[in-house]
Amino acid sequence: DTAVSQTPKYLVTQMGNDKSIKCEQNLGHDTMYWYKQDSKKFLKIMFSYNNKELIINETVPNRFSPKSPDKAHLNLHINSLELGDSAVYFCASSLLDRNTEAFFGQGTRLTVV
Amino acid sequence: GQQLNQSPQSMFIQEGEDVSMNCTSSSIFNTWLWYKQDPGEGPVLLIALYKAGELTSNGRLTAQFGITRKDSFLNISASIPSDVGIYFCAGLRGNQFYFGTGTSLTVIP
């Protein structure tokens, strides 16, 4: 039943490691996003894909690489993790339309030690 | 990316009180949204507004899309303890959602 699901919910890893976060939506949406929420709770857009094509790529280190195998999935791979990457990462999806809403996953809390 | 100005940053209120928060921007938006985030969870959509001047209610929540399309407010009437959380406004322009800085609400029983 879960509309936007992301895994894992928690991820603790050492500096320098490579990790991936997966996201899937079953809403039939054509657009998916990755957001980063810092300790001050600001929600900052990282990437957006529409029908598997990258449409938004904010200033994010190129250690972050999104991959969209199909329009229901948008995964986030992070290379050479750094302490500053610790945050909560949210996946979201929507329909590309003038009047639309974004639906969020439950978040992945990434802790780099 | 642009962030919307949301106020107040935090609120501490007694159970039963009404709450009002707002969001302003220097740019116009096509859609305004209000979300609530509980600890350890993702933001959940509360209300969506699609037309300038639109006033929409969802239970004890009421939100309005400002006539200039540059602002929106959210009211919560007769607050209850489960209203605790962080409330975010969001504006949609093109294919991007821009989020407010959040209002942290604490309800004291």
Backbone of each chain as ProteinMPNN parsed JSONL, in Angstrom:
{"seq_chain_A": "DTAVSQTPKYLVTQMGNDKSIKCEQNLGHDTMYWYKQDSKKFLKIMFSYNNKELIINETVPNRFSPKSPDKAHLNLHINSLELGDSAVYFCASSLLDRNTEAFFGQGTRLTVV", "coords_chain_A": {"N_chain_A": [[0.818, -1.206, 0.0], [2.128, 1.159, 0.468], [2.886, 4.355, -0.758], [5.151, 5.926, -1.59], [8.146, 4.512, -1.189], [11.161, 4.071, 0.536], [14.382, 2.688, 0.988], [17.394, 1.966, 2.795], [15.79, 2.649, 6.029], [17.412, 3.549, 8.033], [20.883, 4.247, 8.005], [24.08, 3.607, 8.764], [27.414, 4.323, 8.407], [30.903, 4.148, 7.534], [33.257, 6.81, 6.973], [34.32, 7.405, 3.649], [33.233, 5.157, 2.54], [31.038, 3.647, 0.017], [27.629, 4.028, -0.7], [24.16, 3.148, -1.264], [20.831, 4.392, -1.691], [17.527, 3.37, -2.025], [14.554, 4.045, -3.923], [11.103, 3.806, -4.515], [8.036, 4.3, -6.211], [4.519, 3.819, -6.281], [2.499, 5.237, -7.411], [2.021, 5.904, -9.967], [3.228, 8.175, -10.876], [5.17, 10.547, -12.831], [7.412, 11.92, -12.224], [10.213, 12.163, -10.115], [12.008, 12.84, -7.074], [14.92, 13.761, -5.168], [15.52, 14.864, -1.934], [17.413, 16.654, 0.533], [17.5, 16.803, 3.996], [18.631, 18.871, 6.44], [20.176, 19.353, 9.718], [18.822, 21.555, 10.658], [16.396, 21.222, 9.636], [15.857, 22.154, 7.094], [14.576, 21.638, 3.858], [16.124, 20.607, 1.063], [16.314, 20.628, -2.39], [17.797, 18.12, -4.377], [17.968, 16.488, -6.716], [15.944, 15.95, -9.663], [13.929, 13.819, -11.579], [12.261, 13.253, -14.62], [10.269, 10.981, -16.188], [12.486, 9.243, -16.343], [14.456, 10.983, -17.148], [16.924, 13.35, -16.31], [15.996, 16.375, -14.822], [16.316, 18.366, -12.955], [19.171, 19.447, -11.342], [20.625, 20.327, -8.754], [23.23, 22.202, -7.103], [25.237, 19.896, -6.245], [27.648, 17.745, -4.834], [29.628, 15.773, -7.089], [29.921, 13.27, -6.162], [27.52, 12.284, -5.557], [25.225, 10.369, -7.205], [22.38, 10.037, -9.02], [20.142, 7.467, -10.152], [17.837, 6.339, -12.478], [16.136, 3.685, -13.236], [13.622, 3.158, -14.261], [10.457, 4.901, -14.55], [9.277, 4.562, -12.107], [11.166, 4.263, -10.198], [13.84, 5.719, -8.403], [17.023, 5.837, -7.587], [19.666, 6.602, -5.277], [23.017, 6.996, -5.328], [25.932, 7.181, -3.421], [29.221, 8.108, -3.382], [32.37, 7.698, -1.716], [31.827, 8.592, 1.013], [31.345, 11.373, 3.23], [31.728, 13.096, 6.41], [30.018, 15.302, 6.455], [27.932, 14.52, 4.907], [26.052, 13.392, 6.434], [22.696, 13.267, 7.186], [19.113, 13.533, 6.707], [17.624, 11.903, 4.056], [15.218, 12.385, 1.619], [12.971, 10.87, -0.579], [10.721, 11.754, -3.169], [7.665, 12.015, -5.091], [5.785, 13.079, -7.988], [3.252, 14.231, -10.314], [4.081, 15.681, -13.395], [2.817, 18.61, -13.709], [0.832, 21.587, -13.869], [-0.865, 21.941, -11.686], [-0.27, 20.204, -9.0], [0.867, 17.808, -6.55], [3.49, 16.913, -4.288], [4.517, 13.784, -3.07], [5.92, 12.209, -0.284], [8.524, 9.897, 0.708], [9.395, 7.96, 3.666], [11.861, 8.687, 4.502], [15.468, 8.449, 4.797], [17.736, 8.044, 7.226], [20.919, 9.003, 7.233], [23.989, 8.349, 8.651], [27.252, 9.237, 8.937], [30.252, 8.032, 10.06]], "CA_chain_A": [[0.0, 0.0, 0.0], [2.957, 2.348, 0.617], [2.914, 5.079, -2.013], [6.56, 6.182, -1.88], [8.903, 3.764, -0.186], [12.596, 4.148, 0.363], [15.149, 1.802, 1.863], [16.92, 1.621, 4.136], [15.327, 3.778, 6.838], [18.61, 4.018, 8.736], [22.122, 3.805, 7.371], [25.266, 4.075, 9.477], [28.544, 3.835, 7.626], [32.167, 4.856, 7.789], [33.773, 7.727, 5.954], [35.019, 6.79, 2.536], [32.452, 4.067, 1.931], [30.032, 3.945, -1.009], [26.341, 3.467, -0.301], [23.005, 3.477, -2.098], [19.49, 4.46, -1.117], [16.582, 3.04, -3.092], [13.224, 4.641, -3.808], [10.109, 3.294, -5.454], [6.688, 4.843, -6.018], [3.47, 3.066, -6.977], [1.413, 6.192, -7.641], [1.906, 6.193, -11.394], [3.793, 9.495, -11.142], [6.22, 10.557, -13.851], [8.533, 12.73, -11.758], [10.711, 11.773, -8.799], [12.942, 13.815, -6.52], [15.66, 13.529, -3.93], [15.724, 16.026, -1.089], [18.251, 16.469, 1.702], [17.048, 17.604, 5.133], [19.745, 18.999, 7.377], [19.826, 19.365, 11.145], [17.887, 22.657, 10.882], [15.138, 20.784, 9.011], [15.643, 22.702, 5.758], [14.432, 20.648, 2.791], [16.848, 21.146, -0.081], [16.228, 19.754, -3.564], [19.077, 17.671, -4.928], [17.77, 16.037, -8.091], [14.606, 15.596, -10.091], [13.869, 13.071, -12.824], [10.946, 13.113, -15.24], [10.324, 9.886, -17.152], [13.863, 8.739, -16.353], [15.398, 11.999, -17.607], [17.291, 14.33, -15.293], [15.516, 17.711, -15.149], [16.865, 19.292, -11.971], [20.407, 18.981, -10.733], [21.138, 21.449, -7.979], [24.664, 22.116, -6.825], [25.465, 18.746, -5.373], [28.921, 17.117, -5.205], [29.424, 14.697, -8.06], [29.936, 11.976, -5.465], [26.122, 11.859, -5.52], [24.773, 10.066, -8.561], [21.061, 9.409, -9.071], [19.914, 6.56, -11.281], [16.417, 6.042, -12.62], [15.976, 2.593, -14.2], [12.312, 3.359, -14.876], [9.883, 6.088, -13.917], [8.797, 4.244, -10.766], [12.311, 4.099, -9.312], [14.945, 6.674, -8.453], [17.978, 5.459, -6.557], [20.724, 7.58, -5.028], [24.283, 6.364, -4.97], [26.865, 8.163, -2.88], [30.599, 7.612, -3.309], [33.346, 8.335, -0.818], [31.017, 9.332, 1.979], [32.013, 12.314, 4.134], [30.959, 13.378, 7.621], [29.0, 16.295, 6.146], [26.814, 13.91, 4.189], [25.078, 12.937, 7.422], [21.447, 14.025, 7.047], [17.99, 12.673, 6.317], [17.381, 12.023, 2.622], [13.84, 12.048, 1.282], [12.533, 10.684, -1.951], [9.353, 12.216, -3.369], [7.218, 11.869, -6.469], [4.633, 13.883, -8.372], [2.972, 14.287, -11.748], [4.538, 16.956, -13.938], [1.589, 19.315, -14.072], [0.734, 22.903, -13.234], [-1.512, 21.725, -10.386], [0.136, 18.875, -8.57], [1.434, 17.749, -5.207], [4.579, 15.953, -4.107], [4.33, 12.818, -1.987], [7.241, 11.883, 0.23], [8.828, 8.68, 1.428], [9.566, 8.15, 5.105], [13.194, 9.217, 4.774], [16.606, 7.6, 5.156], [18.67, 8.803, 8.074], [22.294, 8.586, 6.952], [24.986, 8.805, 9.616], [28.608, 8.887, 8.524], [31.118, 8.099, 11.248]], "C_chain_A": [[0.858, 1.265, 0.0], [3.128, 3.033, -0.723], [4.348, 5.336, -2.481], [7.362, 5.476, -0.788], [10.381, 3.851, -0.493], [13.276, 3.259, 1.394], [16.631, 2.09, 1.71], [16.383, 2.843, 4.875], [16.491, 4.396, 7.623], [19.843, 3.432, 8.05], [23.281, 4.437, 8.126], [26.466, 3.481, 8.783], [29.778, 4.678, 7.913], [32.507, 5.794, 6.642], [34.503, 6.947, 4.872], [34.26, 5.669, 1.856], [31.534, 4.589, 0.828], [28.731, 3.281, -0.581], [25.249, 3.91, -1.261], [21.737, 3.505, -1.278], [18.522, 4.229, -2.273], [15.239, 3.706, -2.841], [12.327, 4.097, -4.908], [8.774, 3.966, -5.168], [5.695, 4.049, -6.859], [2.256, 3.935, -7.261], [1.19, 6.475, -9.119], [2.436, 7.578, -11.757], [4.914, 9.41, -12.168], [7.468, 11.323, -13.408], [8.917, 12.307, -10.351], [11.837, 12.701, -8.388], [13.752, 13.181, -5.397], [15.854, 14.866, -3.231], [16.66, 15.646, 0.052], [17.707, 17.381, 2.802], [18.163, 17.649, 6.168], [19.242, 19.092, 8.811], [18.874, 20.499, 11.497], [16.551, 22.408, 10.207], [14.864, 21.438, 7.663], [15.555, 21.561, 4.75], [15.04, 21.224, 1.53], [16.779, 20.162, -1.227], [17.633, 19.382, -4.023], [18.911, 17.362, -6.416], [16.28, 15.853, -8.363], [14.705, 14.89, -11.431], [12.428, 13.046, -13.315], [11.061, 12.046, -16.314], [11.761, 9.431, -17.417], [14.893, 9.752, -16.827], [15.661, 13.007, -16.498], [16.793, 15.706, -15.697], [15.966, 18.76, -14.147], [18.114, 18.667, -11.375], [21.009, 20.176, -10.015], [22.619, 21.231, -7.696], [24.912, 21.058, -5.767], [26.809, 18.15, -5.778], [28.704, 15.952, -6.156], [29.681, 13.323, -7.457], [28.518, 11.407, -5.362], [25.676, 11.581, -6.953], [23.42, 9.363, -8.503], [20.988, 8.485, -10.288], [18.44, 6.196, -11.299], [16.243, 4.942, -13.664], [14.633, 2.619, -14.917], [11.616, 4.443, -14.087], [9.3, 5.822, -12.532], [9.924, 4.156, -9.742], [13.322, 5.222, -9.507], [15.86, 6.363, -7.277], [19.065, 6.517, -6.448], [21.966, 6.847, -4.568], [25.253, 7.442, -4.518], [28.235, 7.52, -2.736], [31.384, 8.368, -2.248], [32.659, 9.207, 0.228], [31.868, 10.176, 2.92], [31.114, 12.589, 5.336], [29.791, 14.323, 7.333], [27.821, 15.75, 5.357], [25.739, 13.411, 5.153], [23.855, 13.849, 7.39], [20.328, 13.01, 6.858], [17.694, 12.939, 4.842], [15.965, 11.532, 2.331], [13.683, 11.906, -0.217], [11.093, 11.197, -2.037], [8.972, 11.981, -4.819], [6.014, 12.767, -6.712], [4.354, 13.65, -9.851], [3.425, 15.647, -12.239], [3.319, 17.692, -14.501], [1.599, 20.652, -13.351], [0.145, 22.777, -11.82], [-1.207, 20.321, -9.908], [0.703, 18.957, -7.16], [2.574, 16.734, -5.207], [4.26, 15.063, -2.909], [5.696, 12.28, -1.595], [7.324, 10.474, 0.791], [9.092, 8.999, 2.885], [10.969, 8.617, 5.476], [14.219, 8.138, 5.083], [17.556, 8.452, 5.974], [20.065, 8.23, 7.875], [23.223, 9.198, 7.995], [26.347, 8.307, 9.173], [29.536, 9.086, 9.724], [32.597, 7.954, 10.857]], "O_chain_A": [[0.393, 2.327, -0.414], [3.471, 2.389, -1.714], [4.714, 5.01, -3.61], [7.259, 5.815, 0.391], [10.799, 3.721, -1.644], [12.801, 3.104, 2.519], [17.086, 2.422, 0.615], [16.515, 3.964, 4.384], [16.538, 5.606, 7.842], [19.844, 2.292, 7.584], [23.442, 5.657, 8.126], [26.536, 2.268, 8.586], [29.691, 5.775, 8.463], [32.095, 5.59, 5.5], [35.202, 5.971, 5.141], [34.59, 5.27, 0.739], [31.285, 5.789, 0.714], [28.72, 2.127, -0.155], [25.387, 4.904, -1.973], [21.577, 2.76, -0.311], [18.668, 4.806, -3.351], [14.836, 3.907, -1.696], [12.732, 3.95, -6.061], [8.422, 4.18, -4.008], [5.985, 3.658, -7.99], [1.13, 3.444, -7.343], [0.269, 7.208, -9.481], [2.128, 8.097, -12.829], [5.528, 8.36, -12.358], [8.462, 11.368, -14.133], [8.054, 12.113, -9.495], [12.531, 13.274, -9.228], [13.334, 12.209, -4.768], [16.285, 15.852, -3.828], [16.708, 14.495, 0.485], [17.48, 18.57, 2.581], [18.585, 16.623, 6.701], [18.052, 18.933, 9.083], [18.186, 20.431, 12.516], [15.676, 23.274, 10.205], [13.763, 21.302, 7.129], [16.361, 20.631, 4.783], [14.542, 22.209, 0.985], [17.138, 18.995, -1.072], [18.536, 20.218, -4.052], [19.623, 17.906, -7.261], [15.475, 15.635, -7.456], [15.462, 15.302, -12.31], [11.495, 12.846, -12.537], [11.855, 12.182, -17.245], [12.179, 9.262, -18.563], [16.08, 9.433, -16.906], [14.734, 13.461, -15.827], [17.113, 16.179, -16.788], [15.99, 19.946, -14.477], [18.111, 17.508, -10.957], [21.794, 20.935, -10.583], [23.177, 20.183, -8.024], [24.808, 21.305, -4.565], [27.088, 18.058, -6.973], [27.715, 15.227, -6.045], [29.659, 12.32, -8.17], [28.33, 10.216, -5.115], [25.743, 12.461, -7.812], [23.314, 8.242, -8.007], [21.665, 8.686, -11.296], [17.867, 5.8, -10.285], [16.207, 5.233, -14.859], [14.522, 2.155, -16.051], [12.126, 4.871, -13.052], [8.874, 6.756, -11.853], [9.667, 3.991, -8.549], [13.618, 5.622, -10.634], [15.509, 6.597, -6.121], [19.348, 7.236, -7.406], [21.96, 6.165, -3.543], [25.378, 8.487, -5.156], [28.388, 6.509, -2.051], [31.092, 9.521, -1.933], [32.895, 10.413, 0.304], [32.948, 9.77, 3.348], [29.907, 12.353, 5.295], [28.707, 14.168, 7.896], [26.824, 16.446, 5.162], [24.641, 13.049, 4.729], [23.974, 15.064, 7.55], [20.555, 11.8, 6.85], [17.533, 14.09, 4.439], [15.567, 10.438, 2.729], [14.188, 12.707, -1.004], [10.335, 11.082, -1.073], [9.834, 11.773, -5.673], [5.316, 13.165, -5.779], [5.108, 12.969, -10.545], [3.184, 16.658, -11.58], [2.865, 17.424, -15.613], [2.291, 20.825, -12.348], [0.608, 23.429, -10.883], [-1.821, 19.357, -10.365], [0.982, 20.042, -6.649], [2.608, 15.816, -6.027], [3.794, 15.536, -1.873], [6.519, 11.94, -2.446], [6.339, 9.924, 1.283], [9.026, 10.156, 3.3], [11.237, 8.91, 6.642], [13.881, 7.057, 5.566], [18.106, 9.442, 5.492], [20.354, 7.11, 8.298], [23.238, 10.413, 8.193], [26.569, 7.103, 9.048], [29.592, 10.164, 10.317], [33.471, 7.986, 11.724]]}, "seq_chain_B": "GQQLNQSPQSMFIQEGEDVSMNCTSSSIFNTWLWYKQDPGEGPVLLIALYKAGELTSNGRLTAQFGITRKDSFLNISASIPSDVGIYFCAGLRGNQFYFGTGTSLTVIP", "coords_chain_B": {"N_chain_B": [[18.994, 26.675, -4.017], [15.839, 28.449, -4.115], [14.342, 29.458, -1.056], [11.348, 29.616, 0.777], [10.008, 32.217, 2.838], [9.034, 31.496, 5.97], [6.881, 31.906, 8.719], [5.666, 31.845, 12.125], [8.963, 30.799, 13.275], [8.901, 28.985, 15.344], [6.418, 27.743, 17.63], [4.777, 27.783, 20.734], [2.043, 26.573, 22.27], [-1.06, 26.494, 24.143], [-3.122, 23.646, 24.56], [-6.087, 23.602, 22.68], [-5.992, 26.195, 21.795], [-5.986, 28.434, 18.944], [-4.027, 28.38, 15.941], [-1.81, 30.141, 13.802], [0.036, 30.391, 10.85], [2.364, 31.582, 8.356], [3.504, 32.036, 4.973], [5.761, 33.516, 2.773], [6.84, 34.888, -0.365], [9.113, 36.217, -2.816], [8.515, 35.714, -5.352], [6.025, 34.554, -7.697], [3.75, 31.776, -7.407], [2.295, 28.771, -8.821], [0.94, 26.883, -7.458], [0.208, 26.257, -4.079], [1.229, 24.484, -1.221], [0.688, 22.735, 1.843], [2.413, 21.02, 4.353], [2.849, 18.519, 6.915], [5.257, 17.383, 9.191], [6.043, 14.685, 11.127], [8.133, 13.56, 13.866], [10.832, 11.604, 12.714], [9.573, 10.845, 10.405], [8.402, 11.248, 6.972], [7.433, 14.326, 5.258], [3.94, 14.981, 5.222], [1.228, 15.541, 3.118], [-1.083, 18.128, 3.74], [-2.893, 20.153, 2.846], [-3.765, 21.35, -0.393], [-3.508, 24.041, -2.643], [-4.744, 25.71, -5.471], [-5.55, 27.975, -6.856], [-5.34, 31.516, -7.045], [-6.413, 33.304, -4.237], [-7.962, 31.247, -3.333], [-9.589, 29.477, -0.736], [-9.295, 26.884, 1.462], [-10.426, 24.112, 3.368], [-9.577, 21.523, 5.697], [-10.794, 19.566, 7.806], [-9.899, 20.68, 10.948], [-8.121, 22.391, 9.88], [-7.33, 25.227, 7.914], [-6.491, 26.804, 4.922], [-5.119, 29.383, 2.836], [-4.61, 30.621, -0.449], [-2.716, 33.226, -1.369], [-3.842, 36.32, -2.821], [-2.049, 37.67, -4.411], [-0.487, 35.681, -5.26], [1.878, 35.24, -4.042], [1.984, 34.479, -1.454], [0.844, 32.505, 1.381], [-1.33, 31.232, 3.915], [-1.738, 29.205, 6.87], [-4.141, 28.012, 9.053], [-4.833, 26.541, 12.19], [-7.383, 25.297, 14.044], [-8.525, 25.092, 17.443], [-6.365, 23.523, 18.757], [-4.802, 20.332, 19.299], [-2.965, 17.822, 21.178], [-1.781, 16.037, 19.282], [-1.26, 17.628, 17.123], [1.278, 18.479, 17.21], [4.406, 19.022, 15.668], [6.375, 19.629, 12.687], [5.595, 22.113, 10.432], [5.413, 22.679, 7.016], [5.391, 24.977, 4.342], [4.97, 24.929, 0.795], [5.787, 25.906, -2.479], [4.886, 25.622, -5.882], [6.528, 25.962, -8.887], [6.861, 25.815, -12.286], [8.484, 22.828, -12.714], [9.363, 22.437, -10.198], [9.389, 22.144, -6.656], [9.4, 24.454, -4.063], [10.447, 24.894, -0.79], [9.304, 26.082, 2.413], [10.878, 27.357, 5.404], [9.961, 26.092, 7.596], [7.754, 25.607, 10.423], [7.865, 24.985, 13.739], [5.727, 23.352, 15.838], [4.569, 23.209, 19.102], [2.379, 21.757, 21.333], [0.934, 22.32, 24.354], [-0.414, 20.299, 26.786]], "CA_chain_B": [[17.655, 26.936, -4.507], [15.072, 29.426, -3.348], [13.561, 28.999, 0.078], [10.292, 30.538, 1.118], [10.073, 32.74, 4.202], [7.912, 30.974, 6.731], [6.886, 32.392, 10.099], [6.881, 31.954, 12.931], [9.873, 29.658, 13.21], [8.406, 28.011, 16.31], [5.277, 28.187, 18.42], [4.404, 26.978, 21.899], [0.672, 27.001, 22.561], [-1.871, 25.635, 24.998], [-4.153, 22.847, 23.892], [-7.353, 24.316, 22.522], [-5.767, 27.489, 21.137], [-5.872, 28.453, 17.487], [-2.656, 28.606, 15.46], [-1.727, 30.708, 12.458], [1.394, 30.515, 10.317], [2.279, 31.997, 6.968], [4.625, 31.803, 4.071], [5.821, 34.566, 1.766], [7.882, 34.734, -1.372], [9.254, 37.358, -3.714], [8.097, 35.239, -6.677], [4.694, 33.965, -7.713], [3.656, 30.327, -7.561], [1.065, 28.261, -9.413], [0.324, 26.007, -6.475], [0.746, 26.318, -2.719], [0.955, 23.261, -0.487], [1.081, 22.71, 3.248], [2.782, 19.686, 4.808], [3.222, 18.324, 8.315], [6.257, 16.339, 9.381], [6.198, 14.136, 12.479], [9.518, 13.098, 14.08], [11.198, 10.319, 12.121], [8.724, 10.536, 9.248], [8.456, 12.2, 5.879], [6.33, 15.301, 5.225], [2.657, 14.477, 4.748], [0.434, 16.633, 2.564], [-2.294, 18.494, 4.479], [-3.799, 20.936, 1.998], [-3.228, 21.848, -1.659], [-4.24, 25.223, -3.14], [-4.394, 25.813, -6.887], [-5.98, 29.226, -7.465], [-5.174, 32.709, -6.22], [-7.607, 33.63, -3.47], [-8.645, 30.029, -2.877], [-9.601, 29.17, 0.692], [-9.628, 25.45, 1.537], [-10.384, 23.546, 4.717], [-9.429, 20.085, 5.878], [-11.046, 19.405, 9.24], [-9.602, 21.894, 11.723], [-7.129, 23.165, 9.146], [-7.785, 26.097, 6.832], [-5.358, 27.451, 4.264], [-5.496, 30.269, 1.743], [-3.666, 30.975, -1.494], [-2.783, 34.673, -1.418], [-4.328, 36.877, -4.078], [-0.891, 38.066, -5.22], [0.179, 34.402, -5.565], [3.206, 35.244, -3.42], [1.922, 34.105, -0.053], [-0.196, 31.579, 1.801], [-1.343, 31.018, 5.362], [-2.388, 27.995, 7.391], [-4.692, 28.135, 10.399], [-5.285, 25.326, 12.859], [-8.282, 25.711, 15.128], [-8.699, 24.197, 18.592], [-5.235, 22.6, 18.667], [-4.763, 19.146, 20.161], [-1.575, 17.384, 21.307], [-1.241, 15.374, 18.078], [-0.888, 18.634, 16.119], [2.713, 18.72, 17.356], [5.222, 18.626, 14.526], [6.905, 20.74, 11.898], [4.722, 22.417, 9.3], [6.129, 23.289, 5.897], [4.69, 25.405, 3.14], [5.721, 24.669, -0.431], [5.234, 26.51, -3.683], [5.255, 24.935, -7.113], [6.721, 26.782, -10.076], [7.439, 24.936, -13.291], [8.476, 21.457, -12.225], [10.113, 22.39, -8.95], [8.769, 22.546, -5.407], [10.255, 25.239, -3.181], [9.919, 24.694, 0.553], [9.524, 27.047, 3.464], [11.876, 27.013, 6.406], [9.309, 25.266, 8.609], [7.259, 26.123, 11.701], [7.807, 23.906, 14.723], [4.589, 23.582, 16.725], [4.475, 22.434, 20.338], [1.087, 21.948, 21.994], [1.057, 21.965, 25.77], [-1.732, 19.811, 27.225]], "C_chain_B": [[16.908, 27.887, -3.604], [14.366, 28.76, -2.192], [12.534, 30.057, 0.41], [10.448, 30.977, 2.563], [8.838, 32.307, 4.963], [8.018, 31.477, 8.166], [5.604, 31.99, 10.803], [7.751, 30.704, 12.787], [9.427, 28.567, 14.171], [7.271, 28.627, 17.114], [5.06, 27.222, 19.574], [3.025, 27.448, 22.324], [0.01, 26.015, 23.499], [-2.857, 24.851, 24.131], [-5.455, 23.646, 23.836], [-7.205, 25.673, 21.84], [-5.742, 27.318, 19.628], [-4.437, 28.842, 17.104], [-2.722, 29.22, 14.073], [-0.263, 30.825, 12.05], [1.296, 30.927, 8.862], [3.603, 31.841, 6.254], [4.604, 32.905, 3.023], [6.993, 34.331, 0.831], [7.976, 36.007, -2.188], [8.785, 36.99, -5.128], [6.723, 34.614, -6.591], [4.778, 32.457, -7.909], [2.318, 29.932, -8.149], [0.249, 27.456, -8.418], [1.0, 26.246, -5.138], [0.309, 25.048, -1.996], [1.365, 23.438, 0.962], [1.279, 21.26, 3.673], [3.008, 19.699, 6.314], [4.215, 17.168, 8.398], [6.317, 15.945, 10.854], [7.636, 13.648, 12.642], [9.743, 11.72, 13.457], [10.382, 9.925, 10.905], [8.954, 11.556, 8.143], [7.31, 13.193, 5.955], [5.072, 14.682, 4.621], [1.817, 15.661, 4.298], [-0.834, 16.847, 3.381], [-3.323, 19.132, 3.562], [-3.052, 21.37, 0.741], [-4.125, 22.98, -2.159], [-3.777, 25.511, -4.559], [-4.731, 27.145, -7.532], [-5.78, 30.379, -6.513], [-6.493, 33.048, -5.546], [-8.326, 32.427, -2.895], [-8.483, 29.837, -1.379], [-10.09, 27.731, 0.834], [-9.493, 24.967, 2.965], [-10.228, 22.041, 4.662], [-9.562, 19.829, 7.375], [-10.809, 20.714, 9.972], [-8.579, 22.801, 11.027], [-7.787, 23.987, 8.048], [-6.561, 26.77, 6.236], [-5.876, 28.328, 3.133], [-4.317, 30.536, 0.837], [-3.786, 32.482, -1.662], [-3.143, 35.202, -2.794], [-3.187, 37.316, -4.99], [-0.116, 36.855, -5.735], [1.57, 34.307, -4.953], [3.166, 34.85, -1.956], [0.762, 33.146, 0.21], [-0.166, 31.509, 3.329], [-2.054, 29.712, 5.687], [-2.867, 28.303, 8.799], [-5.081, 26.758, 10.911], [-6.162, 25.768, 14.016], [-8.315, 24.631, 16.208], [-7.613, 23.116, 18.621], [-5.333, 21.476, 19.705], [-3.316, 18.644, 20.207], [-0.982, 16.748, 20.048], [-0.961, 16.351, 16.94], [0.594, 18.966, 16.191], [3.464, 18.223, 16.127], [5.789, 19.856, 13.841], [6.019, 20.898, 10.667], [5.545, 23.144, 8.232], [5.128, 23.783, 4.851], [5.574, 25.028, 1.949], [5.005, 25.34, -1.577], [5.751, 25.766, -4.891], [5.38, 25.955, -8.233], [7.444, 25.929, -11.108], [7.359, 23.507, -12.778], [9.204, 21.328, -10.898], [9.276, 22.904, -7.784], [9.803, 23.291, -4.563], [9.638, 25.203, -1.795], [10.232, 25.855, 1.476], [10.49, 26.506, 4.498], [11.276, 26.249, 7.587], [8.873, 26.039, 9.836], [7.123, 24.94, 12.642], [6.711, 24.221, 15.732], [4.646, 22.636, 17.914], [3.155, 22.768, 21.001], [1.208, 21.432, 23.415], [-0.31, 21.535, 26.281], [-2.258, 20.594, 28.417]], "O_chain_B": [[17.301, 28.107, -2.459], [13.856, 27.647, -2.314], [12.814, 31.254, 0.334], [10.947, 30.231, 3.405], [7.723, 32.71, 4.633], [9.098, 31.478, 8.757], [4.569, 31.813, 10.161], [7.317, 29.687, 12.244], [9.549, 27.378, 13.875], [7.17, 29.845, 17.261], [5.147, 26.005, 19.412], [2.857, 28.608, 22.701], [0.439, 24.87, 23.64], [-3.348, 25.339, 23.113], [-5.862, 24.275, 24.812], [-8.189, 26.236, 21.36], [-5.513, 26.228, 19.104], [-3.741, 29.535, 17.846], [-3.582, 28.866, 13.267], [0.57, 31.301, 12.82], [0.291, 30.669, 8.2], [4.646, 31.56, 6.844], [3.556, 33.2, 2.448], [7.981, 33.681, 1.173], [7.026, 36.787, -2.246], [8.674, 37.857, -5.994], [6.302, 34.187, -5.516], [5.729, 31.934, -8.489], [1.327, 30.649, -8.007], [-0.974, 27.362, -8.523], [2.217, 26.417, -5.068], [-0.827, 24.597, -2.137], [2.281, 24.201, 1.27], [0.449, 20.392, 3.401], [3.312, 20.733, 6.909], [4.041, 16.125, 7.768], [6.605, 16.774, 11.718], [8.296, 13.351, 11.646], [8.952, 10.797, 13.649], [10.484, 8.797, 10.425], [9.606, 12.582, 8.342], [6.318, 12.941, 6.638], [5.139, 13.951, 3.633], [1.707, 16.661, 5.007], [-1.565, 15.903, 3.681], [-4.477, 18.705, 3.508], [-1.871, 21.713, 0.792], [-5.351, 22.883, -2.102], [-2.577, 25.554, -4.832], [-4.261, 27.434, -8.632], [-6.017, 30.249, -5.312], [-7.546, 33.079, -6.183], [-9.212, 32.578, -2.053], [-7.396, 30.006, -0.825], [-11.182, 27.399, 0.373], [-8.571, 25.354, 3.684], [-10.675, 21.376, 3.728], [-8.58, 19.868, 8.116], [-11.43, 21.731, 9.665], [-8.224, 23.858, 11.548], [-8.68, 23.513, 7.345], [-5.694, 27.251, 6.965], [-6.925, 28.06, 2.549], [-3.178, 30.661, 1.287], [-4.843, 32.974, -2.057], [-2.791, 34.605, -3.811], [-3.342, 37.333, -6.211], [0.799, 36.993, -6.548], [2.348, 33.416, -5.293], [4.193, 34.88, -1.278], [-0.153, 32.994, -0.599], [0.878, 31.698, 3.954], [-2.849, 29.193, 4.904], [-2.106, 28.792, 9.634], [-5.59, 25.921, 10.166], [-5.724, 26.534, 14.874], [-8.159, 23.441, 15.936], [-7.917, 21.928, 18.52], [-5.86, 21.644, 20.804], [-2.518, 19.013, 19.345], [0.209, 16.91, 19.782], [-0.468, 15.939, 15.89], [1.113, 19.663, 15.32], [3.189, 17.14, 15.612], [5.694, 20.973, 14.35], [5.736, 19.932, 9.958], [6.271, 24.095, 8.522], [4.156, 23.102, 4.524], [6.781, 24.833, 2.096], [3.776, 25.346, -1.644], [6.903, 25.333, -4.927], [4.451, 26.72, -8.496], [8.513, 25.384, -10.833], [6.276, 23.028, -12.442], [9.616, 20.233, -10.516], [8.574, 23.911, -7.876], [10.927, 22.825, -4.375], [8.443, 25.453, -1.637], [11.262, 26.519, 1.354], [10.868, 25.335, 4.463], [12.004, 25.81, 8.477], [9.526, 26.999, 10.245], [6.363, 24.007, 12.38], [6.766, 25.249, 16.407], [4.756, 21.42, 17.755], [2.844, 23.941, 21.21], [1.538, 20.27, 23.65], [-1.264, 22.31, 26.222], [-3.351, 20.311, 28.908]]}, "name": "protein", "num_of_chains": 2, "seq": "DTAVSQTPKYLVTQMGNDKSIKCEQNLGHDTMYWYKQDSKKFLKIMFSYNNKELIINETVPNRFSPKSPDKAHLNLHINSLELGDSAVYFCASSLLDRNTEAFFGQGTRLTVVGQQLNQSPQSMFIQEGEDVSMNCTSSSIFNTWLWYKQDPGEGPVLLIALYKAGELTSNGRLTAQFGITRKDSFLNISASIPSDVGIYFCAGLRGNQFYFGTGTSLTVIP"}
